[in-house]
Every structure is written in structure tokens, then in C-alpha cells.
Amino acid sequence: MKKTFALTHPKLPVARVVEAIKHEVKKYIKRERNKHVPKGIDFWDFDCRFGHAEDTATALRISEINKSIDEVVKLELTSFYLEILAKPGHKSIKDKNADVEEDESE
């Protein structure tokens, strides 16, 4: 998803528009996560970029999207750019010896 969202609407208040945008983003992420995961991939991960315009978009975590949208509303901007791209994710394997050493040091 690469999209510039407008926060203005002739009939709807900004709060309802923001609510609809957050719902659309949540629905997109859920749809992407439910897609078939190919062999060798553990899960779907996401690369996200957010900014006031496409040129100024910076990387952020998926968990920070709603906070960023709320910040744009506080700044009273009329639009923002959001990019969410699915990528293959792999689980990291923790070293069992490191866990044992941490427990012993306490």
C-alpha cells in the first residue's frame, strides 16, 4: 500500500475520517498477514514509511502508525503519506546458553 490520505471531507468531521483511515490500514495489514506463507518464510513482516508527503517519508515500525496519524491530526495537516510493504520475515533463534548465563548472574 502506497497512498496519500486526505484528512478533509466535505461532509465528515476529521475524527470520522481518521477512524476510517485507521480501519483501512488495519484491514490491509490483516489481509496481508493472512496470505499464504511460502516455504522457508516464518511470517510476513512489513516495511513502513510515513511522512507529510512522499518525499519526506521516513521509516517507522508498524506499531507506530496510529501514533503518527494522531500526530498529523494534532498538527492539523490536510494529508499524509503512508507506505506499507509486506516482506518475508524469519524468526530469530535465541542462544540457549545466553539465557542460562543471564539467569545465573542474577
Secondary structure as UniProt FT lines:
FT   STRAND          2..6
FT   HELIX           14..33
FT   TURN            39..40
FT   STRAND          43..51
FT   TURN            55..56
FT   STRAND          58..60
FT   HELIX           62..64
FT   HELIX           65..74
FT   TURN            75..76
FT   STRAND          79..89
FT   HELIX           96..105
//
